[in-house]
């Protein structure tokens, strides 16, 4: 295909490329937020388990 593309076709291709870039950026942003959310949940869960263990230890020491 050595035929030249029209200005309109070039504009359409540029818009398609820009849309793909926006979609990819949004996907990366969602992935990053999901990873941060999982990390936060893991920290919260670990803290809860530590608190439960400490409470059990205090209860055992009191008896």
Buried (B, 14 or more C-beta within 10 A) or exposed (E): EEEEEEEEEEEEEEEEEEEEEEEEEEEEEEEEEEEEEEEEEEEEEEEEEEEEEEEEEEEEEEE
